[in-house]
Amino acid sequence: MRKLYAILIASALFFGPATISSYAAGPTSMVTIGEGDDLFGEDVELKLGDPAPEFSLPNLSTDKMESLNDFIGKPTILFFIQSACYSCLQEAKALQEVKRAYGDKINVVAVGVDLLGKPMLVSWAAHNNINYPVLLDPIFSVPEKYGFSYTPSSVIIDKDGKIAFIHAGFRPDDVRYFEEKLDELLK
C-alpha cells in the first residue's frame, strides 16, 4: 500500500494533478479478445436500431445450448467477459445488482470469451455468485458478430431484438447508463 501512495505522490509531482484524478476515477482495464487493436471490429458496424446478431452458445451451468431468441421479449443486457479482466468483474457484479433490482423485467447474459476455457469461467461464476446465464464462446464468434475486440463490452437489446445501447469498457459509474436505458425501454 505504501508503494501505491509513493507512486501516486511521485506521479502527482512529475505529471501533475491529472494523474491522480484519472486514477481516482477508476481506471478501466480493457482486455483484447481475438485479434486487432480497435475497440470495435472494423468489419462490423453495429448501430442503434440494427437487429441484434443471432447466436447459439452453451450455458456454463447447464451445458444447454441457448440462443439470443431465448431472451427476446424483454430488454436484455448482453456483455462480453474474461475471468482475468478486472473491469469485467466490476461490470459483472454491477449487472448482478441491476438484475436483482429489475428482477424478471430484464435479462442479463454474459458471454465468456475466456482463453482458459470452461473450468476457469465456471469457477469465476461460482466464486462471484453470478445470478444470470453465463454462456461460453471460446472461439470469440459472438463478439466478432457484434464488432467487439475488447472486454468488457456490452449491448442492450430491446424486447424486439434490436440494438438499443452499445457500451465499451466499464467504470462503476457506468451502471447508471444501463439503468437509464432500461428505464426508457420498460416505459
N, C-alpha and C positions, 0 to 999 in steps of 0.2 A: 504494500500500500504506500509506503514511503517513496518507493521508486516512482509510482504513478504521480504523486504530488510533485516530486522533483522534476519529472518530465514536464508536467503542466506548467510549473513555475518557469522552468528554463524556456519552454515554448513561448510563454507569455512575454518573457523578456526579449527573446530573439524575434518572434514573429508578430508580437502584439496581441491585444485582447481578442482578436478574431479567432485565434486558435482555441482559446478556452471556450468561447461562446459556441463555436461549431462542435466542440467535443461535448459540451453540456447539452446541446440539442439532441444528443443521442445519435452517434454515427450509425449509418445503415451499412450493413455488410452484405453486399450482393455477391453471389457465387455464380460463376459461369456454369451453364449446362450445355452439353453438346459442344459445338464449335462456334466460333465467332466472337467478335468483340462488341457487337452492337447490343443495345438494351432490347430492342425489338428486332426480330429477324428481318432481313432485307426482302425476302421473297413474300412475306405475308404482311399485309397492311390491314389489320383488323380495325374497323371503325365502329363507332357507336351506331346502333341500329342494324348492323350486319347480323345474319343468322350465326349463332354460335356453332363452331365446327363440331360435328358429332365425333364421338369416340366410344370405345368399349375397353375397360380395363378390369383386372381382378381386384376385389376388395381384400385388403390385408387380413382382416379378421375372419372373413368367411370363405375366401377364395372364389366366391361367386363373381361372375362377370357382371359389371354394371356399366350402363351406358348413360350418356347425357340425357337421353329420353326418359330415363328412370327418375330424373329430378325436375323435369319440365312441369309447369303448373303452379309453381311458386318461385319467388326470387331465389337465385342460387349463387352463392359466392363460391367460385372455383379458384383455388390458388395452388401454386406450384412450390414444393418444398424440397429441401435436402436436410438430412439429420445433422450435418456438420455446419449448417448455416445458422448463425445466431439470430439474425433478423427473421429467419423463417420460424424459429422457435417463438420469438416475440409475437409474430403475426398469428401463429397457431394458437397461442394462449389467449391473445386478444379476441380472436374469432370464436374461441370456445366460450368466452363471456358473451359475445354478441349472440351466439346460438342459444345460450341459456336465457338471455333477455327476450329474444324474439320467439323462442320455442318452435312450435310446428308451423309457424307462418313462413319460415325460410328454410333453405337447405344450405349447409356448409359442406364442401367437399374438398379434401386435399388430394393432390396428385403428387406422390412421392417419386422423384426422379433421382433417387439416391444411387450413387455408384456402388455402394456397399450392399445393395440389394435388400431383399425382403427381411432377412433376420435383423438387420440394423433398424429398418423402419418399424418393424413390429415392436422391437424393444423401445424405440423412441416414442411411439404412440402410447404404449402401455405405461412407460415411466412418466409421461406427461398427462396421463388420464384424458386423452383426446376423446371427445364425445360426439364425433361425427365421422363419416366414412373417410378412410384413407385408402386411395387406390394406388396401385403400383405400376409405374411406367419406366422400366429400366432402360428402354431404348429412346427415351425423350420424344416419343411420337406426338404426344398431345401438346406440350409446349411449342413444338415446331409448328403444329397446325394453328396455334394461336399467335405465333410470331414472337415468342419469348425465347431469349437465350440466357437469362439470368434468373436466379431465385433470390428472394421471393418475388413472385409476380402474381397478379390476380385479376380476375374479371368478375363482374356481377352480371348474371344473365337474368333477364326478366322472365315472367311467367310464360311468355310466348316463345322463349328460346332465342331472344335477340340480345346482343351485347348492349348493356346499359351503362357500364363503367369499366374502365381499364386503369390498372394501377401497377407500377413497378417499384420495387423496393418497399421498405416498411420502417416507419418510426412509430413509437407508441401513440403519438397524437393523430396518426393517420386513421385510426379506428373511427374517428368522427366522420370522415368522408364516406366510409362504408355505411354508417348508421344514417347519414343524411340521404344517401341514395336509396337505402332500404325503406326508409320512411316515405320517400317520394313514390317508390314502386308499390307500396302497400296501401296508398290512399285510394 
